[in-house]
């Protein structure tokens, strides 16, 4: 069941990226680094992202990999995916920048290590504020700050319940705009 869900999730992601890349312009491809700060520990999330801009709003999709911090009670790692929407308060491709606000839903299959290695499905809905800077009309970087609530869907895991709850999520994205 889990493997079938993972395959369906990946197939949906690839299809969504392909369809929107052909149908919409401009679009961006890049990398993202995010910190998850909450309940006395920090973790890092790295990933690849795709974003398309049909108007003043944009849609994004990303594939992520989470790494637990050294001072976390529960050691975990795992792949995830997110979908998001952003609204730009201004549109500029000349390097002046664009302030934005957005919503994101991040789902992750995190493997917790203990006596056994158990996988857990987690969801984090979040809101974010940020600023996108564009350089030479094609290169971009987007620092942002978000707040989300991480919720366990699968209850059987080796975590110490530090992984569930409110999160501050600062992030930095960078890449190329086509």
N, C-alpha and C positions, 0 to 999 in steps of 0.2 A: 504494500500500500504506500509506504513512504517513498520507495523508489519510483513508483508510477507517478506520484505527485511531483517529485523532483523533476522527472523527465517532462511532464506536462508544463511545469513552471518554466523550464528552460526553453521549450518549444514555443510557448506563448511569448516569451521575451524576444526571441529571435524574430518571430513573425511581426511583432509590434514595431521593432526597430526597423526592419526592412520596409514595411508598408509606409511608415511615416517618413522614412528617409527619401523615398521616391516621390511621395505626394507633397511634401512641404519644403520650403526654403526660407531662410537659412537654417542650418543645423550645425551642432557642435559635437565634437568627439574629444574626450579628455580623460583625465585621471582625477581622483578625489581622495583626500585624506581627512578623516573625521575622528574626533575624540568623543568618547561617551563617558561623561562624568556624573557619578551619582552613587549614593549609599556608601561612601568611603572608599571607592576605588575608581580607577580610570581604565579604559580599554581603547584600543586603536582599531579603526576600520579603514581599510584601503579598498579601492575599486576603480572600475572603468565606468564612464558615464556617457550617455548620449542625450542630447537635448534638441528639440525642434521649436521654432518660433513662428506659429501661424499668424500672430498679431502681437499685441502688447503682452499677451500671456505666452507661456511656454509649457511644454510637456517634457518630462525627463524620465529616463529609465536607466538603471545602473545595476551592475553585478558587483557584489562586495565580498570581502573576506575579513572576518573579525579575529582579532588576537587579544587574549586576556592579558591583563597587566601582571607584573611580578608580585604585587602586593594584594592580589585577589585571592580569596579563599578557594574559589572554584576555578580550576584551570579549564579553559575552553578555547575552541577555535572553530571556525566553520564558514561556509558560504552563505550568501544571502542575495536578495534582490530588492530593489525599491522602484516605485513609480511615484512621480511627483508632478506638481503643478506650481508655476510661479507667475506672479503678476508684476510686470515692470512699470514703475511709476513714470518712466521716460524711456524713449527709444533713441539710442545714439550708437552709431558704428564708427564714430570718428575718434574715439578714445576718451570722450568726456565721462563715460561711465553710466551705469544704470542701477538705481536702487531698486530692490525687489522685495516682495514678501511671498511666501509660498507655503504649501502643505506637501507632506510626503508620507508615504506608508512604506516602512521597511520590514521585510520578512526575512528571517534567518534560520538556517538549520545549524544550530550550535552543538558541537560535540563536547560534552563535559567529561573530564577524566577523573576517575576515582578507582574504586575496586573493579568496576567495569567501565567501559566506554559507552556512554549512552547519548543518543542524539535528542535534541529538544527543538521544537518549533517555537519561535518567538516572533512577535509582531511589535513594532514601535511606530505608532502614529506620531507625527511631529509637525510643528509650525516653525518657520524660519524667516529671518530677515537678513539681507545681505546687500552687497554692492558688486556689480560686475564691471571690470575694467577691460577694455579692448585696446590692443596694441597693434599698430600697422594693419588695421582693418581685419585681421584674421586671428591673431593670438589673443587669448583671453585668460583672465584669472578672476575667481569669485570667492572672496572670503565671506563667510556667513556665520550666524549664531542661531541655534535653534533650541527648542525645548520639546521633549517628547516623553512618552510613558511607555516603558518596555513591559510587555505582558507575555507571560508564558502560556502557550496553548497546550503543550504536552507537559504533564505533571511529573512523569517519572524521569528524573535526571539526578545527577550527582552534585548539583549546585547547592549552595548554602542560602538560597533565596536572596542573595545580594544582587542578583542579576535582574530582578524585577523591580519596577518602580520608576519614579521620575528621573529624567536625564537632562543635563545641559549638553548640547551637541555642537561645539564649534567645528567648522570645516573649512577646507581650502580646496578649490577646484582649479584646474588649469588645463588648457588644451588648445585646439585649433577650430576655428569657425569656417565652415564651407559656404 
